[in-house]
Amino acid sequence: MMRKVEALGVRLRCRVEHFQSNEEGALVTRIGAARGRFDGLVFNPGAYTHTSIALRDALLAAGVPCVEVHLSNIHAREEFRQRSLTAGACIGVIAGFGEASYRLGLAAIVEHLRAQKKGGGPKRGGRRKATKAAR
């Protein structure tokens, strides 16, 4: 799955860095370190989607645009899984496209960053960087 995401990153001219952890604290720490290091995030919070105020706070504090992704359509699942605590801290959510959700998320964050740059947003030299953090 990550090879396809990395191949898309090459086509989009952005660097992709992958990080995976099942530990909420490790994810909070990694998100907190994103400011100044990454231009954007693609994030699958997994089951923490529905429970983690800490991840939501970390996303807001980092100040880095993020696209939340899910392999399954969380809105077609059990009622308690249909609410995302982290989505409100993200610029958008992509769900239900299986492994393609990650590629769609990467394309979305790159498009957002490029549109922001055209609109006079912060300019940074070199290749764009995006990271994917997954639970």
VENBELJO-V626982 format. One record per backbone hydrogen bond with DSSP energy under -0.5 kcal/mol. CO is the residue of the C=O (numbers start at 0). NH is the residue of the N-H. E is the energy in kcal/mol with one decimal. If there is no record, write none. Layout:
co: {CO:CO}
nh: {NH:NH}
e: {E:E}
This chain:
co: {0:1:2:3:4:5:6:7:8:8:9:12:14:16:18:21:22:23:24:25:26:27:28:30:33:33:38:39:40:41:42:42:43:44:45:46:47:47:48:48:50:51:52:53:54:55:56:57:58:58:64:65:65:65:66:67:69:69:70:71:71:72:73:77:77:78:82:85:86:91:93:96:97:98:98:99:100:101:102:103:104:105:106:107:108:109:110:111:112:113:114:115:116:127:128:128:129:130:130:131:131:132:133}
nh: {4:5:6:7:8:9:10:11:12:13:12:127:129:131:133:23:26:27:28:29:30:31:32:33:36:37:64:130:66:132:44:68:134:47:48:49:50:51:84:85:52:55:56:57:58:59:60:61:62:63:40:67:90:91:42:93:95:96:97:73:95:75:76:80:81:81:84:88:89:67:69:99:100:101:102:103:104:105:106:107:108:109:110:111:112:113:114:115:116:117:118:120:119:14:38:39:16:41:132:18:133:43:20}
e: {-1.6:-3.1:-2.4:-2.0:-2.2:-1.9:-2.0:-2.5:-0.6:-3.0:-1.0:-0.9:-3.1:-2.5:-2.2:-0.6:-1.8:-2.5:-2.4:-2.2:-2.6:-2.4:-1.3:-1.8:-2.2:-2.8:-0.5:-1.4:-2.4:-2.1:-0.6:-2.6:-1.9:-1.7:-1.9:-1.2:-1.0:-2.6:-3.2:-0.7:-1.0:-1.3:-2.8:-2.3:-2.4:-2.3:-2.7:-2.3:-1.1:-0.5:-2.4:-0.5:-2.7:-0.8:-2.7:-2.7:-1.2:-0.7:-2.5:-1.1:-0.7:-1.9:-1.0:-1.6:-0.5:-1.5:-0.6:-1.8:-1.9:-2.5:-2.0:-1.4:-2.0:-1.3:-0.8:-2.9:-2.2:-2.3:-2.5:-2.2:-2.5:-2.4:-2.3:-2.5:-2.6:-2.5:-2.4:-2.4:-2.1:-2.1:-1.9:-3.0:-1.4:-3.2:-1.4:-0.9:-1.6:-2.9:-0.5:-2.5:-0.5:-2.7:-1.8}
